[in-house]
Amino acid sequence: MKIVVFNGSPRADGNTAGLLQAALAGMPADAQVQVIDLYSLLPMPCTACGCCKTQDTCMFSDLSETDVLLRRADAFIWALPVYNYSVPAPVKALLDRFQRYYELKERGEEVFADCKRPALLLLTAGRTGLYAVDIIKKQLDNAGRYVGFVLSDTVFAAETDKTAPQDAVLKAAAEAGMRLCQNTQVGYEK
């Protein structure tokens, strides 16, 4: 089973990474995990150039490998810190670039028709994260309609400016990682 992780944290050893490691620890050893570090990738922002309106491509090539991974994945993990009730800038740029898949659907050339691969959302917030969980879930629900995933689980760690995620939250992340693999339909024809 192929799992693509979108890591939206700038910190390699921060609280979001800790939550992600807990989720990955709950997965079977044969899971093939590909982590896309969005702060290293720094996707170009969508410029609304219209290139994707007529063809299955983008004027920028920085997400070509990501496109291949999207098409081959069996499941996804979104590991994100909360920034101003939303996602960090590189994550927002990626979500905006999913316009390409929206345009495919509009032209009747949908790549991910009837594809409902499970996705796990791991969130950390320095404070309470009030409203942020709902806002981010709505953003990802919308993206999932065009990229072929459905949020199946969410694990949220609040107040991480004061303390690392508690053991109960890390345990919830490990259990969510295990459920993600159990809910994955390996071999789905995409």
Secondary structure, DSSP 8 states (H G I E B T S, - for coil): -EEEEEE--S-TTSHHHHHHHHHHHTS-TT-EEEEEEHHHH--------SHHHHSS--S--TTHHHHHHHHH-SEEEEEEE-BTTB--HHHHHHHHHTHHHHHHHHTT--SSTT--EEEEEEEE-SS--TTHHHHHHHHHHHHHHHHTEEEEEEEEE--TTTS---HHHHHHHHHHHHHHHHT--TT---
